[in-house]
Amino acid sequence: MRDKRSKLQIYFDVFSAILIEKQDNEEISKTRLQHKSNTSYDKLLKYLDEMNEKGLIKMENEIDTTELGNKFYQDYSNVNDLINEITQRLT
């Protein structure tokens, strides 16, 4: 069984899925985001709304990333890398 993901981890997973979708497709599909971020469709919609309200993404005509969202993604990646590094040292 997987550990329960924190809200920040889910934001990170959704944001990662958005970045992948932006590279691979002209239009971002919410269904593909749902699969790539491993969450249910109704929860994905809730998280997209929250991320939009917090300024991590823009949802006008289509879903897009913001400068704040890119900074969050970079910071979260750095923290994850640091945690993994520390974990490896202790095992």
Secondary structure by P-SEA (a helix, b strand, c coil): ccccccaaaaaaaaaaaaaaaaaccccccaaaaaaaacccaaaaaaaaaaaaaaccccccccccccaaaaaaaaaaaaaaaaaaaaaaaac
